[in-house]
């Protein structure tokens, strides 16, 4: 039986709904998708793209291009392409939390999410820093954000944190937890029995033996030594400016970066269109597109659906891998 996945388009005024319409044009052979979305928004996106869309009950069989199963979650007000409306913030969050709860309840084996507009949600009176944080709080789990493409997987110790606060946040317990969650995901979700993780230093040249900062000596190296004693395959701390050289990357299964803009620019440069965003550590796989709402492209038929296609395929593969690990 194919794994059932929840599909959440995200911001209704952005490109998420039309990407879902494009996804529906090719019947899936690896999963069974159910969109948690406003049917009117999906139909409007299909009309703007001049593509067929037949919305089905979530329990119906779908075989033709353009069929999409839907669990309706209506928005408060009609959406206009390119124009966010804070009054829809609650329904955007409702779709995400409903999908997450359905995963926890066993209705779905994973969730795929489109881009969400943070400013619009906060303007709607909902404190929101990101879907990663929302899902972690909902599940009561410590999680790690990982972005991945066909070239590299990059996990993050800190995510949406001002750079001024990063150094203070890098503490042994946090680093240890991030390594544990990342290693467990590589083993259980990606099927890598003994993963090799490259760990970046915080400072230029990984601290230059203490001359450019002491975090490597005082925090990072002791944690790595502790975990290596348990037979973990860890390399580092490495200078970030050379760790991503192709000849080095070939020996790593993932790279752990200390902060958001240390690792992600390299990943996005190496293959932005096919990159995906994974939330490691949840009880279910969650994979998202690696781009924003692109309001300026919404409704124009110009948005590239490659990341959503990649996210759906990755989520389906992880769901099947988890089945094999926990039959």
Secondary structure as UniProt FT lines:
FT   STRAND          3..8
FT   TURN            12..13
FT   HELIX           16..23
FT   TURN            24..25
FT   STRAND          31..37
FT   HELIX           39..49
FT   STRAND          54..57
FT   TURN            58..59
FT   TURN            65..66
FT   STRAND          67..72
FT   TURN            81..82
FT   HELIX           86..88
FT   HELIX           89..104
FT   TURN            105..106
FT   STRAND          110..113
FT   HELIX           118..123
FT   TURN            124..125
FT   HELIX           131..139
FT   STRAND          144..148
FT   STRAND          153..156
FT   HELIX           163..169
FT   HELIX           172..188
FT   TURN            193..194
FT   STRAND          196..200
FT   HELIX           204..210
FT   TURN            211..212
FT   HELIX           216..220
FT   HELIX           221..228
FT   TURN            229..231
FT   STRAND          233..238
FT   HELIX           240..243
FT   HELIX           246..249
FT   TURN            250..251
FT   STRAND          254..257
FT   HELIX           260..271
FT   TURN            273..274
FT   STRAND          276..280
FT   STRAND          285..289
FT   HELIX           295..297
FT   TURN            298..301
FT   HELIX           306..325
//
